[in-house]
Amino acid sequence: MNNNRISSLATLVALAMLTGCTMMQPPQPDPTVEKLAELDRRLAALERILASGALTDLTVQVDELQRENADLRGRAESLEHDAQGTAGRQRDLYVDLDNRIQNLEQGMQARSTLPVTQAGSAGVALSGGLPVPQGNDRANYEAAFDLLKQQQYEAAGAAFSQFLASFPDSQLADNAQYWLAEASYVTDNFEQALAQFQVVLGSYPRSRKIPDALLKIGYSNYELERWDGARSALEMVRDDYPDSTAARLAEQRLDRMADEGH
């Protein structure tokens, strides 16, 4: 009898201990409930952002940036178009001037003589002075160039020579040197022209007149029947300045030399 009671008490104690352990363990969280809670938090955060107007402000800023970008792109395209137009006009002016000079070359077989009535700037130039004694470099350059256009080559050459002596640091000095050489070339003084065109290359290596000076060096050598020198200069123009009018003219003269067997 006593043994049975002891056994029953032991069983009750064991059950009580198991029940206590079970009650001490915390309950496991439900994953579905946690996900729903996270979604609720995110939704609440979005609602707060919308309520504050921050998202609307960002949208407005993005739209404004897009408009500014489109405006800048339009301005860039407009500037590019204007630059292309300016370059085209400059090429047209060069071609026109080059054609006029070539016409002068073809039409002049002898040195022009000065009319007696033109004793003004031409007379001053021939005497070794500036065409516009009190003028600046641009005024004297334009006066000398006018003499060249009027086919007063001796006077023009003297005026450009005096210009270079009086304004050696002028931004127009390279052009003046080129037209000084041109005044010799159109009067068939090819040896002197050759030396003067070479001064353009040596003294003004960054000048825009370099392709033209090289072309005329080729032409001068051609007239002097120095075929190798002519070919070398003309090929340099063609190869180094392929998109220039000078390169096109050089190619034409090279073709002419080939046809002539030089």
C-alpha positions as CSV (number, residue, x, y, z in Angstrom):
1,M,0.0,0.0,0.0
2,N,2.7,2.4,0.9
3,N,4.6,1.6,-2.2
4,N,1.6,2.4,-4.5
5,R,1.2,5.8,-2.8
6,I,4.8,6.6,-3.3
7,S,4.6,5.7,-7.0
8,S,1.5,7.9,-7.5
9,L,3.2,10.8,-5.8
10,A,6.3,10.4,-8.1
11,T,4.1,10.4,-11.2
12,L,2.3,13.6,-10.1
13,V,5.6,15.4,-9.4
14,A,6.9,14.4,-12.8
15,L,3.8,15.7,-14.5
16,A,4.0,18.9,-12.6
17,M,7.6,19.5,-13.7
18,L,6.8,18.8,-17.3
19,T,3.9,21.2,-17.2
20,G,6.1,23.9,-15.6
21,C,8.8,23.6,-18.3
22,T,6.2,23.9,-21.0
23,M,4.7,27.0,-19.5
24,M,8.2,28.6,-19.2
25,Q,9.0,28.4,-23.0
26,P,8.0,31.6,-24.9
27,P,5.5,31.3,-27.8
28,Q,7.1,31.2,-31.4
29,P,6.3,34.3,-33.5
30,D,4.0,33.8,-36.5
31,P,5.9,34.7,-39.8
32,T,2.7,35.8,-41.5
33,V,1.9,38.2,-38.7
34,E,5.4,39.7,-38.9
35,K,5.2,40.2,-42.7
36,L,1.8,42.0,-42.3
37,A,3.3,44.2,-39.6
38,E,6.2,45.1,-41.9
39,L,3.9,46.0,-44.7
40,D,1.8,48.1,-42.4
41,R,5.0,50.0,-41.3
42,R,6.1,50.6,-44.9
43,L,2.6,51.8,-45.9
44,A,2.5,54.2,-43.0
45,A,5.9,55.6,-44.1
46,L,4.7,56.2,-47.6
47,E,1.5,57.8,-46.4
48,R,3.6,60.2,-44.3
49,I,5.8,61.1,-47.3
50,L,2.7,61.8,-49.4
51,A,1.1,63.8,-46.7
52,S,4.3,66.0,-46.3
53,G,4.4,66.7,-50.1
54,A,8.1,65.6,-50.4
55,L,7.4,63.2,-53.2
56,T,5.5,65.9,-55.1
57,D,8.5,68.3,-54.7
58,L,10.9,65.7,-56.1
59,T,8.7,65.1,-59.1
60,V,8.6,68.8,-59.8
61,Q,12.3,69.1,-59.5
62,V,12.8,66.2,-61.9
63,D,10.5,67.8,-64.4
64,E,12.3,71.1,-64.1
65,L,15.7,69.4,-64.6
66,Q,14.4,67.7,-67.7
67,R,13.1,71.0,-69.1
68,E,16.5,72.6,-68.4
69,N,18.3,69.7,-70.1
70,A,16.1,70.0,-73.2
71,D,16.7,73.8,-73.3
72,L,20.5,73.3,-73.0
73,R,20.5,70.7,-75.8
74,G,18.5,73.1,-78.0
75,R,21.0,75.9,-77.4
76,A,24.0,73.5,-78.1
77,E,22.4,72.5,-81.4
78,S,21.8,76.1,-82.3
79,L,25.4,77.1,-81.5
80,E,26.6,74.1,-83.6
81,H,24.5,75.2,-86.5
82,D,25.7,78.8,-86.2
83,A,29.3,77.6,-86.1
84,Q,28.8,75.5,-89.2
85,G,27.3,78.4,-91.0
86,T,30.2,80.7,-90.0
87,A,32.7,78.1,-91.2
88,G,30.8,77.8,-94.5
89,R,30.9,81.6,-95.0
90,Q,34.6,81.7,-94.3
91,R,35.2,79.0,-96.9
92,D,33.1,80.8,-99.4
93,L,35.1,84.0,-98.8
94,Y,38.4,82.2,-99.1
95,V,37.3,80.6,-102.4
96,D,36.2,83.9,-103.8
97,L,39.4,85.6,-102.8
98,D,41.5,82.7,-104.1
99,N,39.7,82.8,-107.4
100,R,40.2,86.5,-107.7
101,I,43.9,86.2,-107.1
102,Q,44.2,83.4,-109.6
103,N,42.5,85.6,-112.2
104,L,45.0,88.3,-111.5
105,E,47.8,85.7,-111.9
106,Q,46.5,84.5,-115.2
107,G,45.8,88.1,-116.5
108,M,49.2,89.6,-115.5
109,Q,52.1,88.8,-117.7
110,A,54.0,92.0,-116.9
111,R,54.3,94.3,-114.0
112,S,51.6,96.9,-113.7
113,T,52.5,100.6,-114.1
114,L,51.1,103.2,-111.7
115,P,48.8,105.9,-113.2
116,V,50.1,109.4,-112.8
117,T,46.9,110.4,-111.0
118,Q,47.4,107.9,-108.2
119,A,50.1,109.8,-106.2
120,G,48.5,109.3,-102.8
121,S,49.0,106.1,-100.8
122,A,50.8,104.4,-103.7
123,G,53.3,107.2,-103.9
124,V,53.9,107.0,-100.2
125,A,54.3,103.3,-100.3
126,L,56.8,103.4,-103.2
127,S,58.8,106.0,-101.3
128,G,59.2,103.6,-98.4
129,G,56.7,105.1,-96.0
130,L,53.4,103.7,-94.6
131,P,50.3,104.1,-96.8
132,V,48.6,105.7,-93.7
133,P,51.4,107.3,-91.8
134,Q,49.3,108.2,-88.8
135,G,47.1,105.1,-88.9
136,N,47.3,101.9,-86.8
137,D,48.3,98.5,-88.1
138,R,44.9,97.6,-89.4
139,A,44.5,100.8,-91.3
140,N,47.8,100.3,-93.0
141,Y,47.2,96.7,-93.7
142,E,43.9,97.4,-95.4
143,A,45.5,100.2,-97.4
144,A,48.3,97.9,-98.6
145,F,45.7,95.2,-99.4
146,D,43.7,97.7,-101.4
147,L,46.8,98.4,-103.5
148,L,47.1,94.7,-104.2
149,K,43.5,94.5,-105.3
150,Q,44.0,97.5,-107.6
151,Q,46.9,95.5,-109.2
152,Q,49.4,98.0,-108.0
153,Y,51.8,95.2,-107.1
154,E,55.0,97.2,-106.6
155,A,53.3,99.7,-104.4
156,A,51.5,96.9,-102.5
157,G,54.8,95.0,-102.0
158,A,56.5,98.2,-100.6
159,A,53.5,98.9,-98.4
160,F,53.5,95.4,-96.9
161,S,57.2,95.5,-96.4
162,Q,57.0,98.8,-94.5
163,F,54.0,97.4,-92.5
164,L,56.2,94.5,-91.3
165,A,59.0,96.8,-90.4
166,S,56.6,99.2,-88.5
167,F,54.3,96.6,-86.9
168,P,56.3,93.4,-86.4
169,D,54.2,92.2,-83.5
170,S,50.8,92.9,-85.2
171,Q,48.3,90.0,-85.4
172,L,48.2,90.8,-89.1
173,A,51.9,90.3,-89.6
174,D,51.5,86.7,-91.0
175,N,48.9,87.9,-93.5
176,A,51.1,90.8,-94.5
177,Q,54.0,88.5,-95.1
178,Y,51.9,86.2,-97.2
179,W,50.6,89.1,-99.4
180,L,54.1,90.5,-99.7
181,A,55.1,87.2,-101.2
182,E,51.9,87.2,-103.4
183,A,52.9,90.6,-104.8
184,S,56.1,89.1,-106.0
185,Y,54.4,85.9,-107.3
186,V,51.9,87.7,-109.5
187,T,54.6,89.7,-111.2
188,D,56.5,86.5,-112.1
189,N,59.3,87.1,-109.6
190,F,59.1,83.5,-108.6
191,E,62.5,83.3,-106.9
192,Q,61.7,86.2,-104.6
193,A,58.2,84.9,-104.0
194,L,59.5,81.5,-103.1
195,A,61.8,83.0,-100.4
196,Q,59.0,85.2,-99.1
197,F,56.5,82.4,-98.8
198,Q,59.1,80.3,-96.9
199,V,59.3,83.2,-94.4
200,V,55.6,82.5,-93.6
201,L,56.4,78.9,-92.8
202,G,59.5,79.8,-90.7
203,S,58.3,82.9,-88.8
204,Y,54.6,82.1,-88.4
205,P,54.2,78.4,-88.0
206,R,50.7,78.7,-86.4
207,S,49.4,81.0,-89.1
208,R,46.2,80.1,-91.0
209,K,48.1,81.1,-94.1
210,I,50.4,78.1,-93.8
211,P,48.4,75.9,-96.3
212,D,48.2,78.8,-98.8
213,A,51.9,79.5,-98.4
214,L,52.8,75.9,-99.0
215,L,50.6,75.9,-102.1
216,K,52.4,78.9,-103.5
217,I,55.7,77.4,-102.7
218,G,54.7,74.5,-104.8
219,Y,53.5,76.8,-107.6
220,S,56.7,78.9,-107.4
221,N,58.8,75.7,-107.7
222,Y,56.6,74.6,-110.6
223,E,57.2,77.9,-112.5
224,L,61.0,77.5,-111.8
225,E,60.8,73.9,-113.1
226,R,62.0,72.5,-109.8
227,W,59.7,69.5,-110.0
228,D,60.8,67.7,-106.9
229,G,60.3,70.8,-104.7
230,A,57.0,71.5,-106.3
231,R,55.7,68.0,-105.8
232,S,57.0,67.9,-102.2
233,A,55.2,71.1,-101.2
234,L,52.0,70.2,-103.0
235,E,51.8,66.7,-101.5
236,M,52.4,68.3,-98.1
237,V,49.4,70.5,-98.6
238,R,47.2,67.7,-99.8
239,D,48.2,65.3,-97.0
240,D,48.4,67.7,-94.0
241,Y,45.4,69.9,-94.8
242,P,43.0,67.5,-96.7
243,D,39.8,69.5,-96.1
244,S,41.1,72.8,-97.3
245,T,40.7,74.6,-100.6
246,A,44.5,74.7,-100.8
247,A,44.5,70.9,-100.8
248,R,42.0,70.8,-103.7
249,L,44.1,73.2,-105.7
250,A,47.3,71.3,-104.8
251,E,45.7,68.1,-106.1
252,Q,44.8,69.8,-109.3
253,R,48.4,71.0,-109.9
254,L,49.7,67.5,-109.0
255,D,47.4,66.0,-111.7
256,R,48.6,68.6,-114.1
257,M,52.2,67.7,-113.4
258,A,51.5,64.1,-113.9
259,D,49.8,64.8,-117.2
260,E,52.9,66.8,-118.3
261,G,55.2,64.0,-117.2
262,H,56.9,65.8,-114.3
